[in-house]
Amino acid sequence: MSSPQPDPRPDAGGPLPRASQNGQASAPGSPLGLHRVLEPAGVLPQAAWRLDPRPAIWPDEVRVSVRRLNLDAASFRQLQEAHEGKPDRIRAAVLEIIRTRGKMQNPVTGSGGMLTGVVDEAGPRSPLGLTAGDEIATLVSLSLTPLAITDGLARWDARSEQVPCEGHAILFGRSIAARLPDDLPAGLALSVMDVCGAPALTHRVVAAAASERPVVVILGAAGKSGSLSAAAARRAGAGTIIGVVPHEAEAELLRDTVAADGEHGLVDEVVIADARDPVGVSSAIASAGGPAAVTVVCVDVAGCEGGAILSTAQGGTIIFFSMATSFSAAALGAEGVAAYLTMLVGNGYVPGHAELALELIRTEPGVRGMFQRRIDEHSADQDSAGQDGARQDGARQDGAHQESAHHDSNDRNGE
């Protein structure tokens, strides 16, 4: 009787498939990454509880040396709230998720984020067109990307979604990645590419109705995905754009931002409202020129489904981009108020999405300024935290014991 053939799928602590001298597995893998799923068997990597992140690659895989993670907004907010904003606890929680799951997938929100890095090795059968040394951003979620971290996240202050780090990640044959542009700072490019699916799908939906000059509502219009979506809606032929924000500071930011044509603002009307208050937000939008033909939900907090439904006209379309969205609440909520709507899940991928988003950030100085403002604010927070730490170290040397707390004031209602 012949001995059984080894299972080509890696398992924890077990051998990888037959490997060539350069460390690549010689057995064929799945372009969907099924061979990296450890448990439960038979599911796609995103649905898996645990993936195999070991560095030896299959012929159609790419190994990336990771430089930075970008946690999605809903996940980062949940981690902050669950751990009371304490950096050490947030950092430890992220490390534990990656260690136990072989990927960064928040078990509460189910979401991940994306990363930037440098291609370390590309398998000979990889269809991604990448070569060693390419600086890239992954355009697939960390929730399905095998990932290992080697530096303990020592350089991350845990006050921003962007996480400088060292480690490696694995891309499959069906993964998506883009080379980082040479003309934009890496941090800015990462912020833009993290949300590039939002403006691309918004552009497509608004363009389909452009002949009617539709009213477009953006919930969370001062955030990353919201501001890009507003710019995309304008270019696609929106008639009126209504931006919804939670407080006056973001309202002023929107009012001061001018579109690239120099004739319009980024939005035409600004509404200050709590997107979680269905009647309040829909009434405010109606007073500003609604209801909407197209509503784009970019907020990163739960409970905004009802407001989006009531703010959208019969026959209209809602695009949900937030990972905080309850899609059962959206479906049942629309049914409960007899709303005849098309509701789309913004899944983060539209053909050409990275190119469109980068083009917007290059040609819309107002939007670029909003992005840069957030980056600068975080840099200032880091500097302040470093100075506080230095003062505390000095106080400890003098025998004094001090306690300080950091409170993130940027509690925005958008990404």
Contacts in CASP RR format, 6 or more apart in sequence:
PFRMAT RR
TARGET T0000
AUTHOR 0000-0000-0000
METHOD contacts of the structure
MODEL  1
MSSPQPDPRPDAGGPLPRASQNGQASAPGSPLGLHRVLEPAGVLPQAAWR
LDPRPAIWPDEVRVSVRRLNLDAASFRQLQEAHEGKPDRIRAAVLEIIRT
RGKMQNPVTGSGGMLTGVVDEAGPRSPLGLTAGDEIATLVSLSLTPLAIT
DGLARWDARSEQVPCEGHAILFGRSIAARLPDDLPAGLALSVMDVCGAPA
LTHRVVAAAASERPVVVILGAAGKSGSLSAAAARRAGAGTIIGVVPHEAE
AELLRDTVAADGEHGLVDEVVIADARDPVGVSSAIASAGGPAAVTVVCVD
VAGCEGGAILSTAQGGTIIFFSMATSFSAAALGAEGVAAYLTMLVGNGYV
PGHAELALELIRTEPGVRGMFQRRIDEHSADQDSAGQDGARQDGARQDGA
HQESAHHDSNDRNGE
6 15 0 8 1.000
6 17 0 8 1.000
8 17 0 8 1.000
8 25 0 8 1.000
8 27 0 8 1.000
8 28 0 8 1.000
8 29 0 8 1.000
8 35 0 8 1.000
9 34 0 8 1.000
9 35 0 8 1.000
9 36 0 8 1.000
9 37 0 8 1.000
10 16 0 8 1.000
10 17 0 8 1.000
10 35 0 8 1.000
10 36 0 8 1.000
10 38 0 8 1.000
10 52 0 8 1.000
10 54 0 8 1.000
11 38 0 8 1.000
11 52 0 8 1.000
12 38 0 8 1.000
12 50 0 8 1.000
12 52 0 8 1.000
16 25 0 8 1.000
16 54 0 8 1.000
16 56 0 8 1.000
17 25 0 8 1.000
17 26 0 8 1.000
17 27 0 8 1.000
17 58 0 8 1.000
18 25 0 8 1.000
18 26 0 8 1.000
18 27 0 8 1.000
19 25 0 8 1.000
19 26 0 8 1.000
19 56 0 8 1.000
20 26 0 8 1.000
22 121 0 8 1.000
23 56 0 8 1.000
23 57 0 8 1.000
24 56 0 8 1.000
24 57 0 8 1.000
24 58 0 8 1.000
24 59 0 8 1.000
24 121 0 8 1.000
24 123 0 8 1.000
24 124 0 8 1.000
25 56 0 8 1.000
25 57 0 8 1.000
25 58 0 8 1.000
25 59 0 8 1.000
26 59 0 8 1.000
27 58 0 8 1.000
28 58 0 8 1.000
28 59 0 8 1.000
28 60 0 8 1.000
29 35 0 8 1.000
29 58 0 8 1.000
29 59 0 8 1.000
29 60 0 8 1.000
29 61 0 8 1.000
30 172 0 8 1.000
31 60 0 8 1.000
31 127 0 8 1.000
31 172 0 8 1.000
31 173 0 8 1.000
31 174 0 8 1.000
32 44 0 8 1.000
32 45 0 8 1.000
32 172 0 8 1.000
32 174 0 8 1.000
33 44 0 8 1.000
33 45 0 8 1.000
33 172 0 8 1.000
33 173 0 8 1.000
33 174 0 8 1.000
34 42 0 8 1.000
34 44 0 8 1.000
34 45 0 8 1.000
35 58 0 8 1.000
36 45 0 8 1.000
36 51 0 8 1.000
36 52 0 8 1.000
36 53 0 8 1.000
36 146 0 8 1.000
36 170 0 8 1.000
36 172 0 8 1.000
37 43 0 8 1.000
37 44 0 8 1.000
37 45 0 8 1.000
37 48 0 8 1.000
37 50 0 8 1.000
37 51 0 8 1.000
37 52 0 8 1.000
38 48 0 8 1.000
38 49 0 8 1.000
38 50 0 8 1.000
38 51 0 8 1.000
38 52 0 8 1.000
39 48 0 8 1.000
39 49 0 8 1.000
39 50 0 8 1.000
40 48 0 8 1.000
40 49 0 8 1.000
44 144 0 8 1.000
45 51 0 8 1.000
45 103 0 8 1.000
45 144 0 8 1.000
45 145 0 8 1.000
45 146 0 8 1.000
45 172 0 8 1.000
46 105 0 8 1.000
46 141 0 8 1.000
46 143 0 8 1.000
46 144 0 8 1.000
48 144 0 8 1.000
49 101 0 8 1.000
50 100 0 8 1.000
50 101 0 8 1.000
50 102 0 8 1.000
51 101 0 8 1.000
51 102 0 8 1.000
51 103 0 8 1.000
51 144 0 8 1.000
51 146 0 8 1.000
52 102 0 8 1.000
52 146 0 8 1.000
53 102 0 8 1.000
53 103 0 8 1.000
53 146 0 8 1.000
53 147 0 8 1.000
53 148 0 8 1.000
53 168 0 8 1.000
53 169 0 8 1.000
53 170 0 8 1.000
54 146 0 8 1.000
54 148 0 8 1.000
55 63 0 8 1.000
55 148 0 8 1.000
55 168 0 8 1.000
55 170 0 8 1.000
57 63 0 8 1.000
57 121 0 8 1.000
57 123 0 8 1.000
57 170 0 8 1.000
58 123 0 8 1.000
59 123 0 8 1.000
59 124 0 8 1.000
59 125 0 8 1.000
59 126 0 8 1.000
60 123 0 8 1.000
60 125 0 8 1.000
60 126 0 8 1.000
60 127 0 8 1.000
60 172 0 8 1.000
60 173 0 8 1.000
61 123 0 8 1.000
61 126 0 8 1.000
61 170 0 8 1.000
61 171 0 8 1.000
61 172 0 8 1.000
61 173 0 8 1.000
62 119 0 8 1.000
62 121 0 8 1.000
62 122 0 8 1.000
62 123 0 8 1.000
62 126 0 8 1.000
62 128 0 8 1.000
62 130 0 8 1.000
62 170 0 8 1.000
62 171 0 8 1.000
62 175 0 8 1.000
62 177 0 8 1.000
63 119 0 8 1.000
63 120 0 8 1.000
63 121 0 8 1.000
63 122 0 8 1.000
63 168 0 8 1.000
63 169 0 8 1.000
63 170 0 8 1.000
63 171 0 8 1.000
64 115 0 8 1.000
64 117 0 8 1.000
64 118 0 8 1.000
64 119 0 8 1.000
64 120 0 8 1.000
64 136 0 8 1.000
64 138 0 8 1.000
64 168 0 8 1.000
64 169 0 8 1.000
64 170 0 8 1.000
64 171 0 8 1.000
65 117 0 8 1.000
65 118 0 8 1.000
65 119 0 8 1.000
65 120 0 8 1.000
65 166 0 8 1.000
65 167 0 8 1.000
65 168 0 8 1.000
66 115 0 8 1.000
66 116 0 8 1.000
66 117 0 8 1.000
66 147 0 8 1.000
66 149 0 8 1.000
66 165 0 8 1.000
66 166 0 8 1.000
66 167 0 8 1.000
66 168 0 8 1.000
66 169 0 8 1.000
67 115 0 8 1.000
67 116 0 8 1.000
67 117 0 8 1.000
67 118 0 8 1.000
67 164 0 8 1.000
67 165 0 8 1.000
67 166 0 8 1.000
67 186 0 8 1.000
68 115 0 8 1.000
68 116 0 8 1.000
68 117 0 8 1.000
68 162 0 8 1.000
68 163 0 8 1.000
68 164 0 8 1.000
68 165 0 8 1.000
68 186 0 8 1.000
68 187 0 8 1.000
68 190 0 8 1.000
69 104 0 8 1.000
69 113 0 8 1.000
69 114 0 8 1.000
69 115 0 8 1.000
69 142 0 8 1.000
69 162 0 8 1.000
69 163 0 8 1.000
69 165 0 8 1.000
70 113 0 8 1.000
70 114 0 8 1.000
70 115 0 8 1.000
70 116 0 8 1.000
70 161 0 8 1.000
70 162 0 8 1.000
70 163 0 8 1.000
70 190 0 8 1.000
70 191 0 8 1.000
70 194 0 8 1.000
71 79 0 8 1.000
71 94 0 8 1.000
71 104 0 8 1.000
71 106 0 8 1.000
71 112 0 8 1.000
71 113 0 8 1.000
71 142 0 8 1.000
71 161 0 8 1.000
71 163 0 8 1.000
72 109 0 8 1.000
72 111 0 8 1.000
72 112 0 8 1.000
72 113 0 8 1.000
72 141 0 8 1.000
72 161 0 8 1.000
72 194 0 8 1.000
72 323 0 8 1.000
72 415 0 8 1.000
73 161 0 8 1.000
73 224 0 8 1.000
73 300 0 8 1.000
73 322 0 8 1.000
73 323 0 8 1.000
73 414 0 8 1.000
73 415 0 8 1.000
74 106 0 8 1.000
74 109 0 8 1.000
74 111 0 8 1.000
74 300 0 8 1.000
74 301 0 8 1.000
74 322 0 8 1.000
74 323 0 8 1.000
74 324 0 8 1.000
75 106 0 8 1.000
75 108 0 8 1.000
75 109 0 8 1.000
75 110 0 8 1.000
75 111 0 8 1.000
75 112 0 8 1.000
75 113 0 8 1.000
75 323 0 8 1.000
76 161 0 8 1.000
77 300 0 8 1.000
77 301 0 8 1.000
77 324 0 8 1.000
78 106 0 8 1.000
78 108 0 8 1.000
78 109 0 8 1.000
79 90 0 8 1.000
79 93 0 8 1.000
79 94 0 8 1.000
79 106 0 8 1.000
80 90 0 8 1.000
80 408 0 8 1.000
82 93 0 8 1.000
82 108 0 8 1.000
83 89 0 8 1.000
83 90 0 8 1.000
83 93 0 8 1.000
85 158 0 8 1.000
85 406 0 8 1.000
85 408 0 8 1.000
87 157 0 8 1.000
87 158 0 8 1.000
87 159 0 8 1.000
87 406 0 8 1.000
88 158 0 8 1.000
90 158 0 8 1.000
91 152 0 8 1.000
91 153 0 8 1.000
91 156 0 8 1.000
91 158 0 8 1.000
94 104 0 8 1.000
94 153 0 8 1.000
94 163 0 8 1.000
95 149 0 8 1.000
95 152 0 8 1.000
95 153 0 8 1.000
97 104 0 8 1.000
97 105 0 8 1.000
97 106 0 8 1.000
97 107 0 8 1.000
98 104 0 8 1.000
98 147 0 8 1.000
98 148 0 8 1.000
98 149 0 8 1.000
99 149 0 8 1.000
101 107 0 8 1.000
102 146 0 8 1.000
102 147 0 8 1.000
102 148 0 8 1.000
103 142 0 8 1.000
103 143 0 8 1.000
103 144 0 8 1.000
103 145 0 8 1.000
103 146 0 8 1.000
103 147 0 8 1.000
104 112 0 8 1.000
104 113 0 8 1.000
104 142 0 8 1.000
104 143 0 8 1.000
104 145 0 8 1.000
104 147 0 8 1.000
105 111 0 8 1.000
105 112 0 8 1.000
105 141 0 8 1.000
105 142 0 8 1.000
105 143 0 8 1.000
105 144 0 8 1.000
106 112 0 8 1.000
109 323 0 8 1.000
109 324 0 8 1.000
110 143 0 8 1.000
110 323 0 8 1.000
111 141 0 8 1.000
111 143 0 8 1.000
111 323 0 8 1.000
112 141 0 8 1.000
112 142 0 8 1.000
112 143 0 8 1.000
112 323 0 8 1.000
113 141 0 8 1.000
113 142 0 8 1.000
113 143 0 8 1.000
113 194 0 8 1.000
114 137 0 8 1.000
114 138 0 8 1.000
114 139 0 8 1.000
114 140 0 8 1.000
114 141 0 8 1.000
114 142 0 8 1.000
114 190 0 8 1.000
114 193 0 8 1.000
114 194 0 8 1.000
115 137 0 8 1.000
115 138 0 8 1.000
115 142 0 8 1.000
115 145 0 8 1.000
115 147 0 8 1.000
115 169 0 8 1.000
116 135 0 8 1.000
116 136 0 8 1.000
116 137 0 8 1.000
116 138 0 8 1.000
116 180 0 8 1.000
116 186 0 8 1.000
116 187 0 8 1.000
116 189 0 8 1.000
116 190 0 8 1.000
117 135 0 8 1.000
117 136 0 8 1.000
117 137 0 8 1.000
118 133 0 8 1.000
118 134 0 8 1.000
118 135 0 8 1.000
118 136 0 8 1.000
119 130 0 8 1.000
119 131 0 8 1.000
119 132 0 8 1.000
119 133 0 8 1.000
119 134 0 8 1.000
119 136 0 8 1.000
120 132 0 8 1.000
120 133 0 8 1.000
120 168 0 8 1.000
121 132 0 8 1.000
122 128 0 8 1.000
122 129 0 8 1.000
122 130 0 8 1.000
122 131 0 8 1.000
122 132 0 8 1.000
126 171 0 8 1.000
126 173 0 8 1.000
127 173 0 8 1.000
128 171 0 8 1.000
128 173 0 8 1.000
128 175 0 8 1.000
128 177 0 8 1.000
130 136 0 8 1.000
130 171 0 8 1.000
130 177 0 8 1.000
130 179 0 8 1.000
134 179 0 8 1.000
135 179 0 8 1.000
135 180 0 8 1.000
135 186 0 8 1.000
136 177 0 8 1.000
136 178 0 8 1.000
136 179 0 8 1.000
136 180 0 8 1.000
137 177 0 8 1.000
137 178 0 8 1.000
137 180 0 8 1.000
137 189 0 8 1.000
137 190 0 8 1.000
137 193 0 8 1.000
137 354 0 8 1.000
138 145 0 8 1.000
138 169 0 8 1.000
138 171 0 8 1.000
138 175 0 8 1.000
138 176 0 8 1.000
138 177 0 8 1.000
139 176 0 8 1.000
139 177 0 8 1.000
139 178 0 8 1.000
139 193 0 8 1.000
139 196 0 8 1.000
139 348 0 8 1.000
139 349 0 8 1.000
139 353 0 8 1.000
139 354 0 8 1.000
140 171 0 8 1.000
140 175 0 8 1.000
140 176 0 8 1.000
140 177 0 8 1.000
140 349 0 8 1.000
145 169 0 8 1.000
145 170 0 8 1.000
145 171 0 8 1.000
145 175 0 8 1.000
146 169 0 8 1.000
146 170 0 8 1.000
147 167 0 8 1.000
147 168 0 8 1.000
147 169 0 8 1.000
147 170 0 8 1.000
148 167 0 8 1.000
148 168 0 8 1.000
148 169 0 8 1.000
149 165 0 8 1.000
149 166 0 8 1.000
149 167 0 8 1.000
150 166 0 8 1.000
150 167 0 8 1.000
150 168 0 8 1.000
151 165 0 8 1.000
151 166 0 8 1.000
151 167 0 8 1.000
152 165 0 8 1.000
153 163 0 8 1.000
153 165 0 8 1.000
155 164 0 8 1.000
155 165 0 8 1.000
156 163 0 8 1.000
156 164 0 8 1.000
156 165 0 8 1.000
157 381 0 8 1.000
157 382 0 8 1.000
157 385 0 8 1.000
159 378 0 8 1.000
159 381 0 8 1.000
159 382 0 8 1.000
159 385 0 8 1.000
159 406 0 8 1.000
159 408 0 8 1.000
160 378 0 8 1.000
160 381 0 8 1.000
160 382 0 8 1.000
162 187 0 8 1.000
162 190 0 8 1.000
162 191 0 8 1.000
162 378 0 8 1.000
171 177 0 8 1.000
176 349 0 8 1.000
178 193 0 8 1.000
178 354 0 8 1.000
180 186 0 8 1.000
180 189 0 8 1.000
180 190 0 8 1.000
181 189 0 8 1.000
181 358 0 8 1.000
183 362 0 8 1.000
184 192 0 8 1.000
184 358 0 8 1.000
184 361 0 8 1.000
184 362 0 8 1.000
187 375 0 8 1.000
188 361 0 8 1.000
188 368 0 8 1.000
188 371 0 8 1.000
188 372 0 8 1.000
188 375 0 8 1.000
189 358 0 8 1.000
191 224 0 8 1.000
191 371 0 8 1.000
191 374 0 8 1.000
191 375 0 8 1.000
192 224 0 8 1.000
192 228 0 8 1.000
192 357 0 8 1.000
192 358 0 8 1.000
192 361 0 8 1.000
192 371 0 8 1.000
193 354 0 8 1.000
193 357 0 8 1.000
193 358 0 8 1.000
194 224 0 8 1.000
195 224 0 8 1.000
195 225 0 8 1.000
195 226 0 8 1.000
195 228 0 8 1.000
195 321 0 8 1.000
195 357 0 8 1.000
195 415 0 8 1.000
196 228 0 8 1.000
196 348 0 8 1.000
196 353 0 8 1.000
196 354 0 8 1.000
196 356 0 8 1.000
196 357 0 8 1.000
196 358 0 8 1.000
197 225 0 8 1.000
197 321 0 8 1.000
197 346 0 8 1.000
197 348 0 8 1.000
197 349 0 8 1.000
197 350 0 8 1.000
197 353 0 8 1.000
197 357 0 8 1.000
198 225 0 8 1.000
198 226 0 8 1.000
198 228 0 8 1.000
198 229 0 8 1.000
198 232 0 8 1.000
198 296 0 8 1.000
198 298 0 8 1.000
198 319 0 8 1.000
198 321 0 8 1.000
198 346 0 8 1.000
198 348 0 8 1.000
199 225 0 8 1.000
199 228 0 8 1.000
199 229 0 8 1.000
199 231 0 8 1.000
199 232 0 8 1.000
199 353 0 8 1.000
199 356 0 8 1.000
199 357 0 8 1.000
199 360 0 8 1.000
200 232 0 8 1.000
200 350 0 8 1.000
200 352 0 8 1.000
200 353 0 8 1.000
200 356 0 8 1.000
200 357 0 8 1.000
201 319 0 8 1.000
201 344 0 8 1.000
201 346 0 8 1.000
201 348 0 8 1.000
201 350 0 8 1.000
201 353 0 8 1.000
202 216 0 8 1.000
202 229 0 8 1.000
202 232 0 8 1.000
202 233 0 8 1.000
202 236 0 8 1.000
202 294 0 8 1.000
202 296 0 8 1.000
202 319 0 8 1.000
203 232 0 8 1.000
203 233 0 8 1.000
203 235 0 8 1.000
203 236 0 8 1.000
203 356 0 8 1.000
204 236 0 8 1.000
204 350 0 8 1.000
205 294 0 8 1.000
205 317 0 8 1.000
205 319 0 8 1.000
205 344 0 8 1.000
206 214 0 8 1.000
206 216 0 8 1.000
206 232 0 8 1.000
206 233 0 8 1.000
206 236 0 8 1.000
206 237 0 8 1.000
206 238 0 8 1.000
206 294 0 8 1.000
207 236 0 8 1.000
207 237 0 8 1.000
209 293 0 8 1.000
209 294 0 8 1.000
210 236 0 8 1.000
210 237 0 8 1.000
210 238 0 8 1.000
212 293 0 8 1.000
213 237 0 8 1.000
213 238 0 8 1.000
213 239 0 8 1.000
213 240 0 8 1.000
214 237 0 8 1.000
214 238 0 8 1.000
214 239 0 8 1.000
214 292 0 8 1.000
214 293 0 8 1.000
214 294 0 8 1.000
215 238 0 8 1.000
215 239 0 8 1.000
215 240 0 8 1.000
215 241 0 8 1.000
215 242 0 8 1.000
215 289 0 8 1.000
215 290 0 8 1.000
215 291 0 8 1.000
215 292 0 8 1.000
215 293 0 8 1.000
215 294 0 8 1.000
215 313 0 8 1.000
216 230 0 8 1.000
216 233 0 8 1.000
216 238 0 8 1.000
216 239 0 8 1.000
216 240 0 8 1.000
216 241 0 8 1.000
216 242 0 8 1.000
216 292 0 8 1.000
216 293 0 8 1.000
216 294 0 8 1.000
216 295 0 8 1.000
216 296 0 8 1.000
217 241 0 8 1.000
217 242 0 8 1.000
217 243 0 8 1.000
217 244 0 8 1.000
217 285 0 8 1.000
217 290 0 8 1.000
217 291 0 8 1.000
217 292 0 8 1.000
217 294 0 8 1.000
217 295 0 8 1.000
217 296 0 8 1.000
217 311 0 8 1.000
217 312 0 8 1.000
218 226 0 8 1.000
218 229 0 8 1.000
218 230 0 8 1.000
218 233 0 8 1.000
218 241 0 8 1.000
218 242 0 8 1.000
218 243 0 8 1.000
218 244 0 8 1.000
218 267 0 8 1.000
218 296 0 8 1.000
218 298 0 8 1.000
219 243 0 8 1.000
219 244 0 8 1.000
219 275 0 8 1.000
219 281 0 8 1.000
219 295 0 8 1.000
219 296 0 8 1.000
219 297 0 8 1.000
219 298 0 8 1.000
219 299 0 8 1.000
219 304 0 8 1.000
219 308 0 8 1.000
219 413 0 8 1.000
219 414 0 8 1.000
220 226 0 8 1.000
220 243 0 8 1.000
220 244 0 8 1.000
220 245 0 8 1.000
220 246 0 8 1.000
220 275 0 8 1.000
220 298 0 8 1.000
220 299 0 8 1.000
220 412 0 8 1.000
220 413 0 8 1.000
220 414 0 8 1.000
220 415 0 8 1.000
221 227 0 8 1.000
221 229 0 8 1.000
221 230 0 8 1.000
221 243 0 8 1.000
221 244 0 8 1.000
221 245 0 8 1.000
221 254 0 8 1.000
221 266 0 8 1.000
221 267 0 8 1.000
221 270 0 8 1.000
221 298 0 8 1.000
222 245 0 8 1.000
222 250 0 8 1.000
222 251 0 8 1.000
222 253 0 8 1.000
222 254 0 8 1.000
222 370 0 8 1.000
222 412 0 8 1.000
222 414 0 8 1.000
223 250 0 8 1.000
223 298 0 8 1.000
223 370 0 8 1.000
223 374 0 8 1.000
223 412 0 8 1.000
223 414 0 8 1.000
223 415 0 8 1.000
224 371 0 8 1.000
224 374 0 8 1.000
224 414 0 8 1.000
224 415 0 8 1.000
225 298 0 8 1.000
225 321 0 8 1.000
225 414 0 8 1.000
225 415 0 8 1.000
226 296 0 8 1.000
226 298 0 8 1.000
226 414 0 8 1.000
226 415 0 8 1.000
227 257 0 8 1.000
227 266 0 8 1.000
227 367 0 8 1.000
227 370 0 8 1.000
227 371 0 8 1.000
228 357 0 8 1.000
228 360 0 8 1.000
228 361 0 8 1.000
228 367 0 8 1.000
229 296 0 8 1.000
229 298 0 8 1.000
229 321 0 8 1.000
230 241 0 8 1.000
230 243 0 8 1.000
230 266 0 8 1.000
230 267 0 8 1.000
230 367 0 8 1.000
231 259 0 8 1.000
231 260 0 8 1.000
231 266 0 8 1.000
231 360 0 8 1.000
231 364 0 8 1.000
231 367 0 8 1.000
232 356 0 8 1.000
232 360 0 8 1.000
233 241 0 8 1.000
233 294 0 8 1.000
233 296 0 8 1.000
234 241 0 8 1.000
234 259 0 8 1.000
234 261 0 8 1.000
234 264 0 8 1.000
234 266 0 8 1.000
235 360 0 8 1.000
238 294 0 8 1.000
239 268 0 8 1.000
240 268 0 8 1.000
240 269 0 8 1.000
240 289 0 8 1.000
240 290 0 8 1.000
241 266 0 8 1.000
241 267 0 8 1.000
241 268 0 8 1.000
241 269 0 8 1.000
242 267 0 8 1.000
242 268 0 8 1.000
242 269 0 8 1.000
242 270 0 8 1.000
242 271 0 8 1.000
242 285 0 8 1.000
242 288 0 8 1.000
242 289 0 8 1.000
242 290 0 8 1.000
242 292 0 8 1.000
243 254 0 8 1.000
243 267 0 8 1.000
243 269 0 8 1.000
243 270 0 8 1.000
243 271 0 8 1.000
244 271 0 8 1.000
244 272 0 8 1.000
244 273 0 8 1.000
244 275 0 8 1.000
244 281 0 8 1.000
244 284 0 8 1.000
244 285 0 8 1.000
245 251 0 8 1.000
245 253 0 8 1.000
245 254 0 8 1.000
245 270 0 8 1.000
245 271 0 8 1.000
245 272 0 8 1.000
245 413 0 8 1.000
246 272 0 8 1.000
246 273 0 8 1.000
246 274 0 8 1.000
246 275 0 8 1.000
246 412 0 8 1.000
246 413 0 8 1.000
247 272 0 8 1.000
247 413 0 8 1.000
248 272 0 8 1.000
250 412 0 8 1.000
250 413 0 8 1.000
251 270 0 8 1.000
251 272 0 8 1.000
253 370 0 8 1.000
253 373 0 8 1.000
254 266 0 8 1.000
254 267 0 8 1.000
254 270 0 8 1.000
255 270 0 8 1.000
257 265 0 8 1.000
257 266 0 8 1.000
257 366 0 8 1.000
257 367 0 8 1.000
257 369 0 8 1.000
257 370 0 8 1.000
258 264 0 8 1.000
258 265 0 8 1.000
258 266 0 8 1.000
258 366 0 8 1.000
259 265 0 8 1.000
259 266 0 8 1.000
259 364 0 8 1.000
259 366 0 8 1.000
260 363 0 8 1.000
260 364 0 8 1.000
260 365 0 8 1.000
260 366 0 8 1.000
266 364 0 8 1.000
266 366 0 8 1.000
266 367 0 8 1.000
269 288 0 8 1.000
269 289 0 8 1.000
270 288 0 8 1.000
271 281 0 8 1.000
271 284 0 8 1.000
271 285 0 8 1.000
271 288 0 8 1.000
272 284 0 8 1.000
273 280 0 8 1.000
273 281 0 8 1.000
273 284 0 8 1.000
273 285 0 8 1.000
274 280 0 8 1.000
274 281 0 8 1.000
274 413 0 8 1.000
275 281 0 8 1.000
275 297 0 8 1.000
275 299 0 8 1.000
275 301 0 8 1.000
275 303 0 8 1.000
275 304 0 8 1.000
275 307 0 8 1.000
275 308 0 8 1.000
275 413 0 8 1.000
276 301 0 8 1.000
276 302 0 8 1.000
276 303 0 8 1.000
276 304 0 8 1.000
276 307 0 8 1.000
277 307 0 8 1.000
278 306 0 8 1.000
278 307 0 8 1.000
278 309 0 8 1.000
278 310 0 8 1.000
279 310 0 8 1.000
280 307 0 8 1.000
281 307 0 8 1.000
281 310 0 8 1.000
281 311 0 8 1.000
282 291 0 8 1.000
282 307 0 8 1.000
282 310 0 8 1.000
282 311 0 8 1.000
285 291 0 8 1.000
285 292 0 8 1.000
285 311 0 8 1.000
286 311 0 8 1.000
290 311 0 8 1.000
290 313 0 8 1.000
291 310 0 8 1.000
291 311 0 8 1.000
291 312 0 8 1.000
291 313 0 8 1.000
292 311 0 8 1.000
292 312 0 8 1.000
292 313 0 8 1.000
292 316 0 8 1.000
293 312 0 8 1.000
293 313 0 8 1.000
293 316 0 8 1.000
293 317 0 8 1.000
294 312 0 8 1.000
294 316 0 8 1.000
294 317 0 8 1.000
294 318 0 8 1.000
294 319 0 8 1.000
295 308 0 8 1.000
295 311 0 8 1.000
295 312 0 8 1.000
295 316 0 8 1.000
295 317 0 8 1.000
295 318 0 8 1.000
295 319 0 8 1.000
296 318 0 8 1.000
296 319 0 8 1.000
296 321 0 8 1.000
297 304 0 8 1.000
297 305 0 8 1.000
297 308 0 8 1.000
297 318 0 8 1.000
297 319 0 8 1.000
297 320 0 8 1.000
297 321 0 8 1.000
297 322 0 8 1.000
297 325 0 8 1.000
298 321 0 8 1.000
298 322 0 8 1.000
298 414 0 8 1.000
298 415 0 8 1.000
299 322 0 8 1.000
299 324 0 8 1.000
299 413 0 8 1.000
299 414 0 8 1.000
299 415 0 8 1.000
300 322 0 8 1.000
300 323 0 8 1.000
300 324 0 8 1.000
300 412 0 8 1.000
300 413 0 8 1.000
300 414 0 8 1.000
300 415 0 8 1.000
301 322 0 8 1.000
301 324 0 8 1.000
301 413 0 8 1.000
301 414 0 8 1.000
302 324 0 8 1.000
302 325 0 8 1.000
302 326 0 8 1.000
303 324 0 8 1.000
303 326 0 8 1.000
303 329 0 8 1.000
304 322 0 8 1.000
304 324 0 8 1.000
304 325 0 8 1.000
305 320 0 8 1.000
305 325 0 8 1.000
305 326 0 8 1.000
305 329 0 8 1.000
305 330 0 8 1.000
305 333 0 8 1.000
306 329 0 8 1.000
306 330 0 8 1.000
306 333 0 8 1.000
308 318 0 8 1.000
308 320 0 8 1.000
308 330 0 8 1.000
309 318 0 8 1.000
309 330 0 8 1.000
309 333 0 8 1.000
309 334 0 8 1.000
309 337 0 8 1.000
309 339 0 8 1.000
309 341 0 8 1.000
310 337 0 8 1.000
310 339 0 8 1.000
312 318 0 8 1.000
312 339 0 8 1.000
312 341 0 8 1.000
314 339 0 8 1.000
314 340 0 8 1.000
314 341 0 8 1.000
315 340 0 8 1.000
315 341 0 8 1.000
315 342 0 8 1.000
316 340 0 8 1.000
316 341 0 8 1.000
316 342 0 8 1.000
317 341 0 8 1.000
317 342 0 8 1.000
317 343 0 8 1.000
317 344 0 8 1.000
318 330 0 8 1.000
318 341 0 8 1.000
318 342 0 8 1.000
318 343 0 8 1.000
318 344 0 8 1.000
319 344 0 8 1.000
319 346 0 8 1.000
320 327 0 8 1.000
320 330 0 8 1.000
320 343 0 8 1.000
320 344 0 8 1.000
320 345 0 8 1.000
320 346 0 8 1.000
321 346 0 8 1.000
321 348 0 8 1.000
321 415 0 8 1.000
322 414 0 8 1.000
322 415 0 8 1.000
327 345 0 8 1.000
330 343 0 8 1.000
331 343 0 8 1.000
333 339 0 8 1.000
334 341 0 8 1.000
334 343 0 8 1.000
360 367 0 8 1.000
361 367 0 8 1.000
361 368 0 8 1.000
361 371 0 8 1.000
362 368 0 8 1.000
374 410 0 8 1.000
377 410 0 8 1.000
381 406 0 8 1.000
381 408 0 8 1.000
385 406 0 8 1.000
388 404 0 8 1.000
388 406 0 8 1.000
389 404 0 8 1.000
391 402 0 8 1.000
392 402 0 8 1.000
392 404 0 8 1.000
395 401 0 8 1.000
395 402 0 8 1.000
396 402 0 8 1.000
END
